[in-house]
Amino acid sequence: MTDDFSSIKSMADVTPELMNKFSEGTFVDTFGLKLTEMGPDRVAAEWVVTPTQHQPAGIVNGGVYCTVIETLASVAGSVWLGDRGSVVGVNNNTDFLRAVREGVLRGVATPVHRGRSQQLWVVVITDEQDRTVARGQVRLQNLSPQG
């Protein structure tokens, strides 16, 4: 296993374990997001809710959900696009549906549209009882390897 993300030739070569290693010390690592599944049609992750993720009312801050949704959609879009380029998020629309104070949450990204220049991914976040707590969609711009 390599420690240098730049040595990866294609996102298709990256496993959840390797991506988690590359994420050490990043923003998503601060709240423990761990990828559990990566493929061109589905990316999943989970994390444990802690008080550091709460807003003043004692529930998970909406920014945590937005971050997870953006992250999973971007990873999924990158895996699908592979060596044809990279992706950047151009829109993130997130709905907060159920307040959460504790437990394990899981997010799953699936494609809505994957085109030549843009992609649209939906991400659903569920709790331990498989109830939807947040849902979002992210539009990604496909960038060619030249920029």
DSSP file with accessible surface (Angstrom, degrees, kcal/mol):
  #  RESIDUE AA STRUCTURE BP1 BP2  ACC     N-H-->O    O-->H-N    N-H-->O    O-->H-N    TCO  KAPPA ALPHA  PHI   PSI    X-CA   Y-CA   Z-CA
    1    1 A M              0   0  168      0, 0.0     2,-0.2     0, 0.0     0, 0.0   0.000 360.0 360.0 360.0 140.2    0.0    0.0    0.0
    2    2 A T        -     0   0   48      1,-0.1     3,-0.0     2,-0.1     6,-0.0  -0.612 360.0-153.6 -94.6 154.0    1.2    3.5   -0.9
    3    3 A D  S    S+     0   0  122     -2,-0.2     2,-0.6     1,-0.1    -1,-0.1   0.387  76.4  82.9-101.0   0.1    1.1    6.5    1.4
    4    4 A D    >   -     0   0   86      1,-0.1     3,-1.7     2,-0.0     4,-0.3  -0.902  59.1-163.8-115.3 109.6    1.1    9.0   -1.4
    5    5 A F  G >  S+     0   0   88     -2,-0.6     3,-1.8     1,-0.3    -1,-0.1   0.831  88.4  66.1 -59.4 -32.3   -2.3    9.7   -3.0
    6    6 A S  G 3  S+     0   0   94      1,-0.3    -1,-0.3     3,-0.0    -2,-0.0   0.713  90.4  65.2 -66.3 -16.8   -0.7   11.2   -6.1
    7    7 A S  G <  S+     0   0   49     -3,-1.7     2,-0.4     2,-0.0    -1,-0.3   0.603  76.3 105.8 -82.0  -7.6    0.8    7.8   -7.0
    8    8 A I    <   -     0   0   38     -3,-1.8     3,-0.1    -4,-0.3     6,-0.0  -0.566  55.6-162.3 -74.8 126.2   -2.7    6.4   -7.7
    9    9 A K  S    S+     0   0  179     -2,-0.4     2,-0.3     1,-0.3    -1,-0.2   0.833  71.7   6.4 -77.5 -35.0   -3.3    6.0  -11.4
   10   10 A S    >   -     0   0   19      1,-0.1     3,-2.0    74,-0.0    -1,-0.3  -0.997  62.7-126.2-150.8 144.6   -7.1    5.8  -11.2
   11   11 A M  G >  S+     0   0   30     -2,-0.3     3,-1.5    67,-0.3    68,-0.1   0.752 108.6  72.7 -61.6 -21.3   -9.8    6.1   -8.5
   12   12 A A  G 3  S+     0   0   67      1,-0.3    -1,-0.3    66,-0.2    67,-0.1   0.746  92.7  55.8 -65.0 -20.3  -10.8    2.6   -9.7
   13   13 A D  G <  S+     0   0  100     -3,-2.0     2,-0.4     2,-0.1    -1,-0.3   0.506  87.6  99.6 -86.4  -6.6   -7.7    1.3   -8.0
   14   14 A V    <   -     0   0   10     -3,-1.5    -3,-0.0    -4,-0.2     3,-0.0  -0.703  56.8-158.6 -91.8 130.7   -8.6    2.8   -4.6
   15   15 A T     >  -     0   0   63     -2,-0.4     4,-2.7     1,-0.1     5,-0.2  -0.592  33.5-107.7 -95.6 164.1  -10.2    0.6   -1.9
   16   16 A P  H  > S+     0   0   18      0, 0.0     4,-2.6     0, 0.0    19,-0.3   0.916 121.8  52.8 -57.3 -39.6  -12.3    2.0    1.1
   17   17 A E  H  > S+     0   0  131      2,-0.2     4,-1.8     1,-0.2     5,-0.1   0.909 110.6  45.8 -63.2 -42.3   -9.4    1.1    3.4
   18   18 A L  H  > S+     0   0   15      2,-0.2     4,-2.5     1,-0.2    -1,-0.2   0.919 112.5  50.3 -68.1 -42.0   -6.9    3.1    1.2
   19   19 A M  H  X S+     0   0   28     -4,-2.7     4,-1.5     1,-0.2    -2,-0.2   0.902 108.9  52.5 -63.4 -39.5   -9.2    6.1    0.9
   20   20 A N  H  < S+     0   0   28     -4,-2.6     4,-0.4    -5,-0.2    -1,-0.2   0.896 109.1  50.3 -61.8 -38.5   -9.7    6.0    4.7
   21   21 A K  H >< S+     0   0   65     -4,-1.8     3,-1.4     1,-0.2    -2,-0.2   0.931 109.7  49.5 -64.9 -44.3   -5.9    6.1    5.1
   22   22 A F  H 3< S+     0   0   37     -4,-2.5    -1,-0.2     1,-0.3    -2,-0.2   0.765 106.8  58.1 -64.4 -25.4   -5.6    9.1    2.7
   23   23 A S  T >< S+     0   0   22     -4,-1.5     3,-2.4    -5,-0.2     6,-0.5   0.540  75.5 123.4 -83.5  -6.9   -8.4   10.9    4.7
   24   24 A E  T <  S+     0   0  117     -3,-1.4     3,-0.1    -4,-0.4     4,-0.0  -0.319  81.1  13.9 -58.2 130.4   -6.4   10.7    7.9
   25   25 A G  T 3  S+     0   0   72      1,-0.3    -1,-0.3     2,-0.1     2,-0.1   0.433 103.9 116.0  84.6  -1.1   -6.0   14.2    9.3
   26   26 A T  S <> S-     0   0   58     -3,-2.4     4,-1.1     1,-0.1     3,-0.5  -0.395  84.0 -92.4 -93.1 177.0   -8.6   15.7    6.9
   27   27 A F  T >4 S+     0   0  136      1,-0.2     3,-0.9     2,-0.2     4,-0.5   0.906 125.0  49.7 -56.4 -47.3  -11.9   17.4    7.8
   28   28 A V  G >4>S+     0   0   14      1,-0.2     5,-2.0     2,-0.2     3,-0.9   0.820 104.6  60.3 -67.1 -25.1  -14.0   14.2    7.5
   29   29 A D  G >45S+     0   0   49     -6,-0.5     3,-1.0    -3,-0.5    -1,-0.2   0.801  89.4  72.0 -70.1 -25.7  -11.5   12.4    9.7
   30   30 A T  G <<5S+     0   0  100     -4,-1.1    -1,-0.2    -3,-0.9    -2,-0.2   0.776 108.7  32.6 -64.1 -24.8  -12.2   14.8   12.5
   31   31 A F  G < 5S-     0   0   19     -3,-0.9    17,-0.3    -4,-0.5    -1,-0.3   0.300 118.3-107.3-114.8  11.0  -15.6   13.2   13.0
   32   32 A G  T < 5 +     0   0   29     -3,-1.0     2,-0.2    -4,-0.3    -3,-0.2   0.716  48.3 174.7  83.1  23.5  -14.6    9.7   12.1
   33   33 A L      < -     0   0    7     -5,-2.0     2,-0.5    14,-0.1    -1,-0.2  -0.449   9.5-172.1 -65.3 126.4  -16.2    9.1    8.7
   34   34 A K  E     -A   46   0A  81     12,-2.4    12,-2.1    -2,-0.2     2,-0.2  -0.980  20.3-132.2-125.7 122.6  -15.1    5.8    7.4
   35   35 A L  E     +A   45   0A  12     -2,-0.5    10,-0.3   -19,-0.3   -15,-0.1  -0.511  25.1 175.4 -69.0 137.7  -15.8    4.5    3.9
   36   36 A T  E     +     0   0A  60      8,-2.7     2,-0.3     1,-0.4     9,-0.2   0.550  65.3  23.5-117.9 -17.5  -17.2    1.0    3.9
   37   37 A E  E     -A   44   0A  72      7,-1.6     7,-2.3   -21,-0.1     2,-0.4  -0.978  58.7-177.4-153.7 135.7  -17.9    0.4    0.2
   38   38 A M  E     +A   43   0A  33     -2,-0.3     5,-0.2     5,-0.2    38,-0.0  -0.980  21.9 130.6-140.0 126.2  -16.6    1.9   -3.1
   39   39 A G  E >   -A   42   0A  18      3,-1.0     3,-0.6    -2,-0.4    41,-0.2  -0.964  65.4 -95.3-160.3 170.9  -17.7    1.2   -6.6
   40   40 A P  T 3  S+     0   0   65      0, 0.0    40,-0.1     0, 0.0     3,-0.1   0.688 123.7  35.9 -69.0 -15.3  -18.8    3.1   -9.7
   41   41 A D  T 3  S+     0   0   90      1,-0.3     2,-0.3    69,-0.1    35,-0.1   0.436 125.5  22.1-115.4  -2.9  -22.5    2.7   -8.8
   42   42 A R  E <   -A   39   0A  92     -3,-0.6    -3,-1.0    68,-0.1     2,-0.4  -0.900  50.4-175.3-168.2 133.0  -22.5    3.0   -5.1
   43   43 A V  E     -AB  38 109A   0     66,-1.5    66,-3.1    -2,-0.3     2,-0.3  -0.997  15.3-175.6-130.9 135.5  -20.3    4.4   -2.3
   44   44 A A  E     +AB  37 108A   0     -7,-2.3    -8,-2.7    -2,-0.4    -7,-1.6  -0.948   7.4 167.1-131.9 153.5  -21.1    3.9    1.4
   45   45 A A  E     -AB  35 107A   0     62,-2.1    62,-2.7    -2,-0.3     2,-0.3  -0.962  11.9-158.8-153.9 166.6  -19.7    5.1    4.7
   46   46 A E  E     -AB  34 106A  84    -12,-2.1   -12,-2.4    -2,-0.3     2,-0.3  -0.966   7.0-179.5-147.0 163.0  -20.6    5.3    8.4
   47   47 A W  E     - B   0 105A   5     58,-2.1    58,-2.8    -2,-0.3     2,-0.5  -0.978  29.7-112.2-158.3 159.4  -19.6    7.2   11.5
   48   48 A V  E     - B   0 104A  88     -2,-0.3     2,-0.3   -17,-0.3    56,-0.2  -0.846  33.9-123.9 -97.3 129.2  -20.5    7.4   15.2
   49   49 A V  E     + B   0 103A  10     54,-3.3    54,-0.5    -2,-0.5    52,-0.1  -0.548  35.5 177.2 -72.1 132.1  -22.3   10.5   16.4
   50   50 A T    >   -     0   0   52     -2,-0.3     3,-2.2    52,-0.1     4,-0.3  -0.903  45.0-103.6-129.5 162.2  -20.5   12.3   19.2
   51   51 A P  G >  S+     0   0  103      0, 0.0     3,-1.6     0, 0.0     7,-0.1   0.774 115.3  70.3 -58.7 -24.2  -21.3   15.5   21.1
   52   52 A T  G 3  S+     0   0  122      1,-0.3    -3,-0.0     8,-0.0   -21,-0.0   0.704  96.5  53.8 -67.6 -15.1  -18.5   17.3   19.1
   53   53 A Q  G <  S+     0   0    8     -3,-2.2     8,-2.9   -22,-0.1    -1,-0.3   0.468  91.4 105.5 -92.2  -4.9  -20.8   17.0   16.0
   54   54 A H  B <   -F   60   0B  51     -3,-1.6     6,-0.3    -4,-0.3    47,-0.1  -0.428  62.6-140.1 -78.9 150.2  -23.8   18.6   17.8
   55   55 A Q    >   -     0   0   63      4,-2.9     3,-2.6    -2,-0.1     4,-0.3  -0.441  50.9 -80.1 -90.9 174.7  -25.1   22.1   17.3
   56   56 A P  T 3  S+     0   0  141      0, 0.0    -2,-0.1     0, 0.0    -1,-0.0   0.763 129.3  61.9 -54.9 -25.3  -26.2   24.0   20.5
   57   57 A A  T 3  S-     0   0   64      2,-0.1     3,-0.1     1,-0.1    -3,-0.0   0.466 118.5-107.9 -80.2  -1.1  -29.6   22.2   20.7
   58   58 A G  S <  S+     0   0   19     -3,-2.6     2,-0.3     1,-0.3    -4,-0.1   0.696  82.7 110.2  86.3  19.3  -27.8   18.9   21.1
   59   59 A I  S    S-     0   0   37     -4,-0.3    -4,-2.9    -6,-0.1    -1,-0.3  -0.838  81.4 -74.1-121.3 162.8  -28.4   17.4   17.7
   60   60 A V  B     -F   54   0B   7     40,-2.5    -6,-0.3    -2,-0.3    40,-0.1  -0.306  54.2-114.8 -58.0 131.3  -26.1   16.7   14.8
   61   61 A N    >>  -     0   0   71     -8,-2.9     3,-1.6     1,-0.1     4,-1.0  -0.445  16.4-126.9 -66.2 137.4  -25.2   19.9   13.0
   62   62 A G  H 3> S+     0   0   19      1,-0.3     4,-2.4     2,-0.2     5,-0.2   0.786 106.7  67.9 -58.5 -27.1  -26.5   20.1    9.5
   63   63 A G  H 3> S+     0   0   32      1,-0.2     4,-2.3     2,-0.2    -1,-0.3   0.822  94.0  57.6 -63.7 -29.3  -23.0   20.9    8.2
   64   64 A V  H <> S+     0   0   16     -3,-1.6     4,-2.5   -11,-0.2    -1,-0.2   0.944 108.0  46.1 -64.5 -46.2  -22.0   17.3    9.2
   65   65 A Y  H  X S+     0   0    6     -4,-1.0     4,-2.8     1,-0.2     5,-0.2   0.925 112.1  50.8 -62.4 -43.8  -24.7   15.9    6.9
   66   66 A C  H  X S+     0   0   40     -4,-2.4     4,-2.7     1,-0.2     5,-0.2   0.905 110.9  49.8 -60.1 -40.8  -23.7   18.3    4.1
   67   67 A T  H  X S+     0   0   29     -4,-2.3     4,-2.7     2,-0.2    -2,-0.2   0.926 111.9  46.7 -63.9 -46.2  -20.1   17.2    4.4
   68   68 A V  H  X S+     0   0    0     -4,-2.5     4,-2.9     2,-0.2     5,-0.3   0.936 113.8  48.7 -62.2 -44.8  -20.9   13.5    4.3
   69   69 A I  H  X S+     0   0    0     -4,-2.8     4,-2.3     1,-0.2     5,-0.3   0.939 113.7  45.7 -63.4 -45.6  -23.2   14.0    1.3
   70   70 A E  H  X S+     0   0   59     -4,-2.7     4,-2.4    -5,-0.2    -1,-0.2   0.924 114.6  49.1 -62.4 -42.6  -20.6   16.0   -0.6
   71   71 A T  H  X S+     0   0   35     -4,-2.7     4,-2.6    -5,-0.2     5,-0.2   0.947 112.9  44.6 -64.1 -49.8  -17.8   13.6    0.3
   72   72 A L  H  X S+     0   0    0     -4,-2.9     4,-2.6     1,-0.2     5,-0.2   0.913 115.0  48.2 -65.7 -41.2  -19.7   10.4   -0.7
   73   73 A A  H  X S+     0   0    0     -4,-2.3     4,-3.0    -5,-0.3     5,-0.2   0.928 113.2  48.4 -64.0 -41.9  -21.0   11.9   -4.0
   74   74 A S  H  X S+     0   0   27     -4,-2.4     4,-2.2    -5,-0.3    -2,-0.2   0.910 113.0  46.6 -66.5 -42.5  -17.5   13.2   -4.9
   75   75 A V  H  X S+     0   0    9     -4,-2.6     4,-2.6    -5,-0.2     5,-0.2   0.948 114.7  48.0 -63.1 -46.1  -15.8    9.9   -4.2
   76   76 A A  H  X S+     0   0    0     -4,-2.6     4,-2.5    -5,-0.2    -2,-0.2   0.934 112.5  48.0 -61.2 -45.8  -18.5    8.0   -6.1
   77   77 A G  H  X S+     0   0    0     -4,-3.0     4,-2.6     1,-0.2    -1,-0.2   0.889 111.8  50.7 -62.8 -37.4  -18.3   10.4   -9.1
   78   78 A S  H  X S+     0   0   24     -4,-2.2     4,-2.3    -5,-0.2   -67,-0.3   0.907 109.8  49.5 -66.8 -42.0  -14.5   10.1   -9.1
   79   79 A V  H  < S+     0   0   14     -4,-2.6    -2,-0.2     2,-0.2    -1,-0.2   0.939 113.7  46.1 -62.5 -45.3  -14.6    6.3   -9.0
   80   80 A W  H  < S+     0   0   57     -4,-2.5    -2,-0.2   -41,-0.2    -1,-0.2   0.934 114.1  47.1 -64.5 -43.8  -17.1    6.3  -11.9
   81   81 A L  H >< S+     0   0   10     -4,-2.6     3,-1.7    -5,-0.2    -1,-0.2   0.852  87.3 169.2 -69.2 -31.5  -15.1    8.8  -14.0
   82   82 A G  G ><  -     0   0   13     -4,-2.3     3,-1.1     1,-0.2    -1,-0.2  -0.262  64.4 -10.6  60.1-136.4  -11.9    7.0  -13.4
   83   83 A D  G 3  S+     0   0  124      1,-0.3    -1,-0.2    -4,-0.1     3,-0.1   0.395 114.9  88.7 -82.7   7.5   -8.9    8.0  -15.4
   84   84 A R  G <  S-     0   0  128     -3,-1.7     2,-0.3     1,-0.2    -1,-0.3   0.514 107.6 -72.8 -79.2  -5.2  -11.0   10.2  -17.7
   85   85 A G    <   -     0   0   19     -3,-1.1     2,-0.3    59,-0.2    59,-0.2  -0.988  54.4 -73.9 152.1-156.6  -10.5   13.1  -15.3
   86   86 A S  E     -C  143   0A  61     57,-1.9    57,-3.8    -2,-0.3     2,-0.3  -0.802  34.1-127.7-133.9 174.0  -11.6   14.4  -11.9
   87   87 A V  E     -C  142   0A  18     -2,-0.3     2,-0.3    55,-0.2    55,-0.2  -0.914  12.4-168.5-127.5 153.4  -14.7   16.0  -10.4
   88   88 A V  E     -C  141   0A  65     53,-1.6    53,-3.1    -2,-0.3     2,-0.3  -0.992  30.7-113.0-134.7 144.2  -15.6   19.1   -8.4
   89   89 A G  E     +C  140   0A  31     -2,-0.3    51,-0.2    51,-0.2     3,-0.1  -0.562  31.5 173.3 -74.7 136.4  -18.9   19.8   -6.6
   90   90 A V  E     +     0   0A  77     49,-3.0     2,-0.3     1,-0.4    50,-0.2   0.492  69.3  17.3-118.5 -11.9  -20.9   22.6   -8.1
   91   91 A N  E     -C  139   0A  85     48,-1.3    48,-2.0   -21,-0.0     2,-0.4  -0.936  53.9-173.7-160.0 138.7  -24.1   22.2   -6.0
   92   92 A N  E     -C  138   0A  46     -2,-0.3     2,-0.5    46,-0.2    46,-0.2  -0.977   6.6-178.4-134.2 117.6  -25.1   20.5   -2.8
   93   93 A N  E     -C  137   0A  83     44,-2.6    44,-2.1    -2,-0.4     2,-0.4  -0.969  10.7-178.6-120.3 113.0  -28.7   20.5   -1.7
   94   94 A T  E     -C  136   0A  18     -2,-0.5     2,-0.4    42,-0.2    42,-0.3  -0.946  15.0-159.4-122.0 132.8  -29.3   18.8    1.6
   95   95 A D  E     -C  135   0A  76     40,-3.6    40,-2.2    -2,-0.4     2,-0.6  -0.927  11.0-147.6-107.8 133.9  -32.6   18.1    3.5
   96   96 A F  E     +C  134   0A 114     -2,-0.4    38,-0.2    38,-0.2     3,-0.1  -0.893  26.1 165.7-101.9 117.5  -32.5   17.4    7.2
   97   97 A L        +     0   0  105     36,-2.5     2,-0.3    -2,-0.6    37,-0.2   0.705  57.2  24.7-110.3 -26.9  -35.4   15.0    8.1
   98   98 A R  S    S-     0   0  110     35,-1.8    -1,-0.3    33,-0.1     2,-0.2  -0.982  73.4-121.3-146.7 132.4  -34.8   13.6   11.5
   99   99 A A        -     0   0   71     -2,-0.3     2,-0.4    -3,-0.1   -40,-0.0  -0.486  29.1-166.4 -73.7 139.0  -32.9   14.9   14.6
  100  100 A V        +     0   0   11     -2,-0.2   -40,-2.5   -40,-0.1     3,-0.1  -0.994  22.0 170.4-129.9 135.5  -30.1   12.6   15.8
  101  101 A R        -     0   0  149     -2,-0.4     2,-0.3     1,-0.3    -1,-0.1   0.642  69.5  -5.5-111.2 -26.8  -28.3   12.9   19.2
  102  102 A E  S    S+     0   0  159      2,-0.1    -1,-0.3   -42,-0.0     2,-0.2  -0.959  83.3  69.2-159.7 170.6  -26.3    9.6   19.2
  103  103 A G  E    S-B   49   0A  18    -54,-0.5   -54,-3.3    -2,-0.3     2,-0.5  -0.533  78.4 -49.7 110.1-173.9  -25.7    6.3   17.4
  104  104 A V  E     -B   48   0A  43    -56,-0.2     2,-0.3    -2,-0.2   -56,-0.2  -0.879  48.6-161.9-103.0 131.3  -24.2    5.1   14.2
  105  105 A L  E     -B   47   0A   1    -58,-2.8   -58,-2.1    -2,-0.5     2,-0.4  -0.871   0.7-159.9-113.0 149.6  -25.2    6.8   10.9
  106  106 A R  E     -BD  46 126A  71     20,-2.4    20,-2.9    -2,-0.3     2,-0.4  -0.988   0.8-161.7-131.0 136.1  -24.6    5.4    7.5
  107  107 A G  E     -BD  45 125A   0    -62,-2.7   -62,-2.1    -2,-0.4     2,-0.4  -0.946   3.6-169.9-118.6 141.3  -24.6    7.2    4.1
  108  108 A V  E     -BD  44 124A  24     16,-1.9    16,-2.2    -2,-0.4     2,-0.4  -0.994   6.4-157.5-132.8 125.9  -25.1    5.7    0.7
  109  109 A A  E     +BD  43 123A   0    -66,-3.1   -66,-1.5    -2,-0.4    14,-0.2  -0.873  15.7 172.3-102.8 132.6  -24.5    7.5   -2.6
  110  110 A T  E     - D   0 122A  51     12,-2.6    12,-2.7    -2,-0.4   -68,-0.1  -0.980  33.3-102.9-135.8 151.3  -26.1    6.3   -5.8
  111  111 A P  E     + D   0 121A  38      0, 0.0    10,-0.2     0, 0.0     3,-0.1  -0.426  28.7 174.8 -78.8 145.3  -26.2    8.0   -9.3
  112  112 A V  E    S-     0   0A  88      8,-3.3     2,-0.3     1,-0.4     9,-0.2   0.681  80.2  -0.9-103.9 -43.1  -29.1    9.8  -10.8
  113  113 A H  E     - D   0 120A 101      7,-2.0     7,-3.2     2,-0.0     2,-0.4  -0.984  55.7-173.8-150.6 135.8  -27.3   11.0  -13.9
  114  114 A R  E     + D   0 119A  73     -2,-0.3     5,-0.2     5,-0.2     2,-0.2  -0.913  26.1 161.4-133.1 105.3  -23.8   10.5  -15.2
  115  115 A G        -     0   0   16      3,-2.9    -2,-0.0    -2,-0.4    27,-0.0  -0.475  53.2 -87.3-116.1-172.4  -23.0   12.4  -18.3
  116  116 A R  S    S+     0   0  227      1,-0.2     3,-0.1    -2,-0.2    -1,-0.0   0.886 122.4  14.7 -64.6 -41.0  -20.1   13.7  -20.4
  117  117 A S  S    S+     0   0   50      1,-0.2    25,-2.9    24,-0.1     2,-0.3   0.695 128.4  26.7-111.7 -22.6  -19.8   17.0  -18.5
  118  118 A Q  E     - E   0 141A  55     23,-0.2    -3,-2.9   -31,-0.0     2,-0.3  -0.960  53.8-158.4-141.4 160.6  -21.8   16.6  -15.3
  119  119 A Q  E     -DE 114 140A   0     21,-2.3    21,-2.9    -2,-0.3     2,-0.4  -0.953   6.4-154.4-132.4 153.6  -23.0   14.0  -12.8
  120  120 A L  E     -DE 113 139A  19     -7,-3.2    -8,-3.3    -2,-0.3    -7,-2.0  -0.996  16.1-177.0-131.1 124.2  -25.8   14.1  -10.3
  121  121 A W  E     -DE 111 138A   0     17,-2.3    17,-2.3    -2,-0.4     2,-0.4  -0.942  15.1-149.2-121.5 141.9  -25.7   11.8   -7.2
  122  122 A V  E     -DE 110 137A  19    -12,-2.7   -12,-2.6    -2,-0.4     2,-0.4  -0.902  12.2-164.9-107.0 140.2  -28.2   11.3   -4.4
  123  123 A V  E     -DE 109 136A   0     13,-3.1    13,-2.6    -2,-0.4     2,-0.5  -0.996   1.3-164.9-127.4 128.8  -27.0   10.4   -0.9
  124  124 A V  E     -DE 108 135A  48    -16,-2.2   -16,-1.9    -2,-0.4     2,-0.5  -0.962   4.6-158.1-115.4 129.2  -29.3    9.0    1.8
  125  125 A I  E     -DE 107 134A   0      9,-2.9     8,-3.0    -2,-0.5     9,-1.5  -0.927  16.4-177.6-108.2 127.5  -28.2    9.0    5.4
  126  126 A T  E     -DE 106 132A  20    -20,-2.9   -20,-2.4    -2,-0.5     6,-0.2  -0.856  18.1-130.9-124.1 159.6  -29.9    6.5    7.7
  127  127 A D    >   -     0   0   18      4,-1.9     3,-2.1    -2,-0.3   -22,-0.1  -0.271  46.5 -80.8 -96.6-172.1  -29.8    5.7   11.4
  128  128 A E  T 3  S+     0   0  125      1,-0.3   -23,-0.1   -24,-0.2   -25,-0.0   0.697 131.3  54.5 -67.4 -18.3  -29.4    2.3   13.1
  129  129 A Q  T 3  S-     0   0  120      2,-0.1    -1,-0.3     0, 0.0     3,-0.1   0.233 119.5-110.9 -95.7  12.0  -33.1    1.7   12.7
  130  130 A D    <   +     0   0  126     -3,-2.1     2,-0.4     1,-0.2    -2,-0.1   0.750  69.5 147.2  64.0  27.4  -32.8    2.3    8.9
  131  131 A R        -     0   0  103      1,-0.0    -4,-1.9     2,-0.0     2,-0.4  -0.760  54.9-113.6 -90.7 137.9  -34.7    5.6    9.2
  132  132 A T  E     + E   0 126A  59     -2,-0.4    -6,-0.3    -6,-0.2     3,-0.1  -0.578  38.6 170.4 -72.0 124.9  -33.8    8.3    6.8
  133  133 A V  E     +     0   0A   0     -8,-3.0   -36,-2.5     1,-0.4   -35,-1.8   0.658  67.0   4.8-107.5 -24.5  -32.3   11.2    8.8
  134  134 A A  E     -CE  96 125A   0     -9,-1.5    -9,-2.9   -38,-0.2    -1,-0.4  -0.984  58.6-168.8-156.1 154.2  -31.0   13.3    5.9
  135  135 A R  E     +CE  95 124A  90    -40,-2.2   -40,-3.6    -2,-0.3     2,-0.3  -0.993  15.1 163.9-146.1 137.7  -31.0   13.2    2.1
  136  136 A G  E     -CE  94 123A   0    -13,-2.6   -13,-3.1    -2,-0.3     2,-0.4  -0.962  23.5-144.7-148.6 166.2  -29.1   15.3   -0.4
  137  137 A Q  E     -CE  93 122A  55    -44,-2.1   -44,-2.6    -2,-0.3     2,-0.4  -0.992  11.1-160.2-135.3 146.1  -28.0   15.5   -3.9
  138  138 A V  E     -CE  92 121A   0    -17,-2.3   -17,-2.3    -2,-0.4     2,-0.5  -0.992   8.4-149.3-127.4 129.6  -24.8   16.8   -5.4
  139  139 A R  E     -CE  91 120A  81    -48,-2.0   -49,-3.0    -2,-0.4   -48,-1.3  -0.860  20.5-162.2 -95.8 129.6  -24.1   18.0   -8.9
  140  140 A L  E     -CE  89 119A   0    -21,-2.9   -21,-2.3    -2,-0.5     2,-0.5  -0.913  12.9-140.0-113.1 140.6  -20.5   17.3  -10.0
  141  141 A Q  E     -CE  88 118A  56    -53,-3.1   -53,-1.6    -2,-0.4     2,-0.5  -0.872  20.2-134.9 -95.9 127.0  -18.6   18.9  -12.8
  142  142 A N  E     -C   87   0A  17    -25,-2.9     2,-0.4    -2,-0.5   -55,-0.2  -0.740  20.6-159.4 -80.4 127.4  -16.4   16.5  -14.7
  143  143 A L  E     -C   86   0A  58    -57,-3.8   -57,-1.9    -2,-0.5   -26,-0.0  -0.914  14.9-124.9-109.4 137.0  -13.0   18.0  -15.4
  144  144 A S    >   -     0   0   52      3,-0.6     3,-2.2    -2,-0.4   -59,-0.2  -0.349  30.8-106.4 -72.1 159.7  -10.7   16.6  -18.1
  145  145 A P  T 3  S+     0   0   89      0, 0.0    -1,-0.1     0, 0.0   -60,-0.1   0.786 121.1  60.5 -58.1 -23.8   -7.2   15.5  -17.1
  146  146 A Q  T 3         0   0  168      1,-0.2   -61,-0.0     0, 0.0    -2,-0.0   0.622 360.0 360.0 -80.0 -13.1   -5.9   18.7  -18.8
  147  147 A G    <         0   0   79     -3,-2.2    -3,-0.6   -61,-0.0    -1,-0.2  -0.532 360.0 360.0 117.1 360.0   -7.9   20.9  -16.4
